[in-house]
Amino acid sequence: MPELNHSAPPKPAANPVITKVVSPAAASPRPSPLKLIYLVERDKSLTDELSLQLQQRGYQVQVFHQLKSLPKMVMQSPPLAIIIEVMLTDGGDWTAPKVVLSLQKNRPKPLPVFFISSRVDMAARLVAARANGHAYFDKPLNINALMEKLDQLTAL
């Protein structure tokens, strides 16, 4: 008959090696909420094209076709930057720059804001600058120039 060993069970190693197996799908990076861009523009074809370009660069895009929900969303979930049509109005002249200025005043650190417009006059540019806009792009948009400036000002 075999002899039974009545000694204590072996102690676990002091520094066990733990390996975690992750499937390739779970390992793929998810977009960071820090890469969120708010795009405020009424022109659906432009928002579709610009959204696609932004997403291809790794940004998440939230499109707004009117201004009324923008301030609440900025407070709830601040974006990395805002791209906004300077002439977008909800009941008055220069409404979009006024909304942006109000948003910027309530923030400890201003958000990068990119104004876009078919207006090429100095009055529109001046209003955008006074609203703490970081850049102004004429339509039709040079999307590459916009993307370069966006990447430059939002580098994490």
C-alpha positions in Angstrom: 0.0 0.0 0.0 1.3 3.5 -0.8 2.3 5.7 2.1 0.2 8.8 2.5 2.0 12.1 3.0 0.5 14.1 5.9 2.6 17.2 5.5 1.2 20.7 4.8 0.1 21.5 1.2 2.7 23.4 -0.8 2.7 27.2 -0.5 1.9 29.3 -3.6 4.8 31.1 -5.3 5.6 34.5 -3.9 5.1 36.4 -7.2 2.7 34.4 -9.4 2.7 35.2 -13.0 -0.8 36.1 -14.2 -1.6 36.2 -17.9 -4.7 37.6 -19.4 -5.9 36.5 -22.8 -7.7 39.3 -24.7 -9.4 38.6 -28.0 -8.4 40.8 -30.9 -11.8 42.4 -31.0 -11.6 43.4 -27.3 -8.0 44.7 -27.8 -8.9 47.1 -30.5 -8.8 50.7 -29.3 -12.0 52.5 -28.8 -12.4 56.2 -29.6 -11.7 58.4 -26.7 -14.4 60.8 -25.6 -11.6 63.3 -25.6 -11.7 63.2 -29.4 -15.3 64.4 -29.6 -15.9 67.2 -32.1 -19.2 69.2 -32.3 -20.1 70.1 -35.8 -22.8 72.8 -36.1 -24.0 73.4 -39.6 -27.4 73.2 -41.4 -26.0 71.9 -44.7 -26.5 68.1 -44.5 -24.2 67.3 -47.4 -21.4 69.3 -45.8 -21.9 67.7 -42.4 -21.9 64.3 -44.0 -18.6 64.9 -45.8 -16.9 66.6 -42.9 -18.1 64.0 -40.4 -16.6 61.3 -42.6 -13.3 63.1 -42.9 -13.2 63.6 -39.1 -14.1 60.0 -38.3 -11.3 58.8 -40.7 -8.9 60.8 -38.5 -10.1 59.1 -35.4 -12.5 61.8 -34.1 -16.0 61.2 -32.9 -18.5 63.7 -34.3 -21.8 65.0 -32.9 -23.7 67.0 -35.6 -26.1 69.8 -34.7 -28.3 71.4 -37.4 -29.4 74.2 -35.0 -28.0 76.0 -32.0 -30.5 75.5 -29.3 -29.1 72.2 -27.8 -25.4 73.2 -28.2 -24.9 75.1 -24.9 -26.5 72.3 -22.8 -24.4 69.6 -24.6 -21.2 71.6 -24.1 -21.9 71.8 -20.4 -22.8 68.1 -20.1 -20.1 66.7 -22.4 -17.5 69.2 -23.4 -16.0 68.4 -26.9 -12.4 68.7 -27.9 -13.4 71.4 -30.4 -16.3 73.0 -32.1 -16.7 73.6 -35.9 -19.5 76.0 -36.5 -21.1 78.0 -39.3 -20.7 81.7 -38.5 -24.0 82.6 -40.1 -26.1 80.0 -38.3 -28.9 81.9 -36.7 -31.7 81.0 -34.4 -33.7 84.2 -34.3 -31.1 86.9 -34.8 -28.0 88.2 -36.5 -24.7 86.7 -35.5 -26.4 84.2 -33.2 -23.7 81.5 -33.6 -20.8 83.8 -32.5 -22.8 85.1 -29.6 -23.5 81.5 -28.4 -19.8 80.6 -28.8 -18.7 83.7 -26.8 -21.1 82.8 -24.1 -19.8 79.3 -24.0 -16.2 80.5 -23.9 -16.9 82.9 -21.0 -18.2 80.1 -18.8 -15.2 77.8 -19.3 -11.9 77.7 -17.3 -10.1 76.9 -20.5 -11.5 78.0 -23.9 -12.5 75.3 -26.4 -10.9 75.5 -29.9 -13.6 76.9 -32.2 -13.4 76.8 -35.9 -15.8 79.1 -37.8 -16.8 78.2 -41.3 -18.7 80.4 -43.7 -19.5 81.4 -47.3 -19.0 85.0 -46.1 -15.5 86.2 -46.9 -15.9 89.8 -45.7 -14.0 91.3 -42.8 -17.2 91.9 -40.7 -17.8 88.1 -40.5 -14.2 87.4 -39.6 -14.2 90.2 -37.0 -17.3 88.8 -35.3 -15.7 85.3 -35.3 -12.5 86.6 -33.8 -14.4 88.6 -31.1 -16.2 85.3 -30.2 -12.8 83.8 -29.4 -12.7 81.7 -32.6 -9.4 80.1 -33.2 -9.7 79.9 -37.0 -12.0 80.9 -39.9 -12.4 78.9 -43.0 -14.2 80.1 -46.2 -16.6 77.8 -48.1 -16.1 75.9 -50.2 -14.0 74.4 -47.4 -10.4 73.3 -47.9 -10.9 70.3 -45.7 -7.2 69.4 -45.6 -6.4 72.9 -44.2 -9.2 72.6 -41.6 -8.0 69.1 -40.6 -4.4 70.3 -40.2 -5.4 73.2 -38.0 -7.8 71.0 -36.0 -5.0 68.4 -35.4 -2.6 71.2 -34.5 -4.9 72.8 -31.9 -6.2 69.6 -30.4 -3.0 67.6 -30.1 -3.4 65.5 -26.9 
